[in-house]
C-alpha cells in the first residue's frame, strides 16, 4: 500500500515544482474535515483558498453534479443548453446585475473583466485606441496569466516571464487619494480586491469602498471588484463591498461559485458594459457548460439557504476575538473580515511556515501567505464547537517554543 512519502515522491518526479505544499496527501473530505491516505483526520482551515465555502462534498451540490453528469456535460457555446440560462438568471438576480459572462477559472474572469473595461473605454468613453489604462494596487493578486503578472508587484511572479503587457498603473492599496491622483483621461478602470487575501489578509480602512466608488464615478472610471476570494459570504456579507453598500461596475467571481467541486467563474455587469461584446469577441469552450451551470446553481442556493454570509460574520468575529486573546510572543497582529483571517508572525522571530507545519501535526491544515501570515479560512459551514476545538490547538502552537 502506498504511503504519504510514496505519493509525494511521485509528484516530485512527475510534476513541475510550481507549488510548495505541506507534506500531507489528502484522499477524502466531508464538511470541514479531510483525511489523508493513512487515515489521519484534519480540519481544513484553508477551504482551497475560499473555493470550499460550502464545505467538502456538500450533498446538494454533489447531487446536482451527479444528476447533470447523467444527462449532458458539455455542448460548447456553439449550441444552447438548458442549464446556462437559469444559472445566469439566478446569479444576476442574486448579485443585482443585468448580465453575466461565464468562464471557468478566476484568472480567466479577471482577463475577461480587463477586456470588457478596455473595450468599454474605446467604444463608450472615447479613449483613443490602444491607450487605455487600468489602475491596480500594490501587493495585488489577481491570478497568474501573462497579462495579470504584468501588473503584479511580487518579483517572483514576474521573474523570467517578460516581456510584460502594458496599460497598467500601480498605486498603494487603501489610498483613495493616490487613486484620484493617478486617474487620467485614458483611465478606463480601477481593479481592486476588497480584502487582499494572498497579499497577507490586508483589510482596508472603513469607508474605503465608498471613497473609491465616489472617485471612480466622478471621473467616469469603471470600478472592478475582484471578489473571487472574498465573494459568496467569505467576509461576512454576500460580497465584501456590500458592507458599505457599494456596487462595482464589474463584479468578478469564481472559487466558491463552483462549490469546491468544479471550476466556475464569471464577470457581472449591466448592459451598458456587457453590450460591448459581440459574437467572436471572447469565449471559452467550457464557459457556461451544463455541468458547471448545474453546480453553480446549487452552490448559490446553498450559500443563500444556509445563510453562510451571516455565519461567517458571527463566527469570524468570535474566532478573531479569541485569537487576539492568545498571549503569544510570536504574533504581530490578528486581522481579517468574516472567516478570512490572518495571523501575522513577527519577522524577527520566524516565518509562518513552521507554525503551519506544527498545526498540521496537530490536525489543522492552514497555509502561509506572504511569508509571515498564517491564513485561516475554514468552510463557512463550520460550527462554533469546531472553532473552539481548533482554537485549543492554535493556542498551543502560538504559545509553545517553536
N, C-alpha and C positions, 0 to 999 in steps of 0.2 A: 504494500500500500504506500502511495506517495505521501511524503511528509512536507511540512512547510518549506524546509530548505530545498527540497527537490523542485517544487513549483517555482520558487524564487530563482533557483539556478537556471531553470528552463527559460524564464522570462529574461534573465540577464543575458542569456546566449542568443535568443531569437528576437528580442525587442530592442528598438532604438532606445538609448538611455536618456530619454527626454523627461523622465519623472524620477523623483526620489521618494518612493512611498515608504511608509512604516513597514517593518518586516512582519506583516500579518497577511495570510491568504484566506479570504472570505469565501464561503461556499453557500451559505443560506442566510436569509433575513426575514424578519417579521416585525412589523411595528417599529419600535425604536431599537430593536435588538438585532444583532448579527452574530453568526457563528463561523469559526474558522474550520479549516479542513481536519483539524484534530479534535473538534467538538468544543473548543473553548468559546464562551459566551462574552460578548462585548456590547456596551451601549454605544450606538452610533451618535457621536456628538458633532458630526460634520454634515450629514444629510447630503452627501455628494455635492457639496458647495451649494446647498439650498435647493437641489433638484428633487429631494425626497421629503418635501414639507408634509405630505400626506402619510408618511411612514412607508416602510418597505412592504411591497406586495399588498397594497390596500385592496380588500376583496372586491369593492365596487369597480375599481379601475382594472383589476385583473379580469373580472368578468366581461367588462367592455372590450378588452383586448382579445380575449378568447372568442367571444361571440362574433366579433368582427373578422377575426382571422379565419373563421369557418365560412365566411361569405366571400369577401374580396379584400385584398390588402393594398393593391397599387393599381392605379389606372393611368397615372401621369396626368398632367393638365391638358393633354390633347383631347380628353373627354371629361365630361362632368361625372361626379359620383354623388351618391345620395347622403353623404355624411358631412362634406365640407361646408355646405350652405348652413345647415343647422348649427354646426360648431361655431362658425364665424358669427352667425346671428347672435348666439349666446355670448360669445366673447365680446363683441361690440356692445351688447346690452349691459354686460357687467362693468365694462371699462368706460362706457359713455362716449363712444366714437362712431362715426358714420361707417367706416370701413376698416378691414384688417387685411394684411397681406401675409399669408402663412409661409414660413420657411421651416428649417429643421433645427439648426444649432443657434446658440446665442450669437456667435460671431457672424453668421450669415444674416441674422436680423440686424445687427449693427451696420453691416455693409449695406443692407437694404435701406436703412434709415439715412445713411450718408448719401446714397444715390438719390433718394427722394428729396432730400434737402437741397442738394446741388441743382437738380432739375427744376425744382420749385423756384430756386433763386434765379435761374436763367429765364424761365417762362413767365413767372408771376412777379418777381421783384425787379426784373430788368437788369440783373448783373451781367456784365459782359462775359461772353462765352470763355470758359477755362480760367476765370478769375475768382471763382467762388472761394470764400474762406469759411472754415468751421473752427470755432474756438473750443478747446478742450482744457482739461485741468491736469496739473502736475500730479504724479502719483496715481494716474488713472489705470484702470484695467478694463478694456472693452473686448478683449479677445486676442488672437494670435495670427491673424492673416497678415499678409504683407502690408496692406493699407493700414490696418489698425496698429501694428507695431511701429509704423512710421510716425505716429504721434504719441508713442509711449515715452516716459522719462526713465524707464528702467533699462540701464545699459545692456544687461544680459539679454533682454527680449529683442534687442536690435543688432547685437554683435554678429557680424558675418552675413546679415540678411539684406544689405542695401543693394542697389540704390532705393531710396525711400520715396513714397508717394507725397507730393507737395500738396499744399492747400489747407494746412492746419496751423493754428496759432495756440500756444500753450500759456496758460495763466495759473496762478496759485489757486488751490481749492479753497472754498469757504471765504471768498473775497469778492463780493459784489462790485466793489469799486474798480478792481482790476478788470472785471468783465466789461464794465461800461467804457473804460479807457481803451480796451482792445478792439472795440467794435469800429468797423469802417463801413463805407458804402458797399463793400464787397462781402461783408459778413452775411452768411445765409443762415447759420445755426450755431447754437451753443449746446454741445453734447456733454452730459454730466451724469454721474452716479449719485443718487440721493444719499447713499452712505457708501464710502469706499471700502468694499469688503476685502478684496485681495490686497488692497493698499494698507491693510492693518486695522480694519474696522474703524475708520475715521468718520465721526459723526459731526456734521456741520452745526453751526450756531442756530438757535431757534430764530425763525424769521428768514433764514437764508433762501428757502424755496420761494417765498413771497417776493423777496427783493429781486431775485434773478428773473422771476416771471414779469415783474413790473418793467425791468430794464429791457428784456427781450421784446416785450410788447411795444415799448416806447420807440425802439429802433427797427421794428418790423423784422425781427430775427426769430427764427424758429427755436423753440426750447425742446430739445430732445432729451428725454429721461431714459437712461439705461436702467430699467428695473428688472433685468434678467435675474439678478440675485436677490434684490430687495422686494420684488413683487410677490403677489399672491399670499400676503399675510405675514411674511417673514419678520417685518419690523413692527408689527402690531396694528397696522391698518392694511386694507387690501393692497394698496400701493403706497409706497413710502411718502410720496408727495401729498397724499390725501390728508396727512396730519395737519397740513397748513392750507388745505382746500385749494391746492394748485393743480391745474390740469395742463400738462405739457401739450405742445402741438403734435409731437410724435412720441408715442409710448413704445418702448422696446421691451418685449417679454420673451421668456424662454424657461429653461430649467423646470420649475415646479409645474409648468403648463403640461408637461409630459408625465407628471405623477411619479417620476423616478423609474419609469418603465420604458419610455420611448422618446426620442428627441423631437420636441415640438417647440417652435418659436414663431414669432410674428412681430410685425410692427402694426400699430394702430394710429389712425389719423382721420381727420374729417375730409370731406370731398374735395375741398379747395387744394389740399396737398395730394391726396391719392389720385386725383384725375390727371396728374402729370404722367402717369404710367399708361402706355399704350401697348397693345399686343406685340410681343417680341422685345420689349424694353428690358424685361427682367423675368427671372423664373427659376424653377427648381423642379427636377423630376419628381422628387419625393414630397415637396412642399404641399401641404393640404391633402395628402393621401388619405384614403378612407380609414386606415388603421390609426394613423396619427390623429385624425379628426375625432374618432370614437374615443380614443384615450384622452384627448384634450377636453372633450365634453365632460367625461366622467371626472377628470381631475378638477375641473372648475366646480362641478357640483359638490364634490367632497369638501372643497375649501369653504364653500358657502354654507352647506348643510351642517357641517361640524363646527362652524364659527371659528375657524382656525386663526384668523387675524386677532380676534378677541382673546383667544387662548394665548397667543404669542405675546400680546400686550401684558396680560395679567402675570403669566408665568415668567416672562422675560424680566419684568420689574422685580419680581421676587428673587429670581436667580441672581441678578446683578446686586441687589441689596445684600444677599447672603455672601456673595463673593467679596464684596467690599468690606465685610466684617472680618475676613480672614487676615490675621496679623502676620503677613508674610514678609520676610526680609528680601524677597526676590522681586516682588511686584511693584512696578512703577505706577500703573493705572489700570482700572477696570472701566471699560466703556462699551457702549452698544446701544441698540434700539430693538425692542421686542426680543426675539430669540436669535438675534445676531450679535454675539458678544465677543469682545476681545480682551484678553488679559495680557498686558504688555510687561515683559520681563526686562529688568534693568540691564542695560547694555554692558555695564562694567562687571556684571556677575556672570552672565551666560547668555546663550541664545535660547529660543523657545523649544528647540528640538529635543534636548534631553528630558524636558518636562513632559513632552508628548510621548516619548518612549516609555517613561515611567508610568504615565497614565495608562498606556496600552497594557503594561504588565498587570495593572490593577483592574482591567476590564473596561476601560473607557477609550474610545477612538476619537481623538481630536487631532488637528494638524496645525503646524506652524505656518504663519504667513508673514511676509516681510521680515524674516529672520527672528524678530523679537516678540511676536504676538502669537499667543495660543488662541485660535478661533474656536469658540463653542457655538454650534448652530444645530441643535438636535431637531428631529422631526417635530412639527408643531402639534402633533397628537400626544406628545409626552405628558405624563401625569406628574402632579406635584411630588408624589411619593418617589417617583423615579428621579426627579431632580434632586430630592433630598439624598437618595442613595448615591448619586454622582457627587454631590457636594462633600459628602464624607470622604470620598477618595481624593477629590481635588484638594481639600484642606490638608490631607496627609502629604500630598506631593508638593504643595506650596509652602509647607512649614518644616518639613524634614530636610536634612542635608542632601544636596544633590550628588 
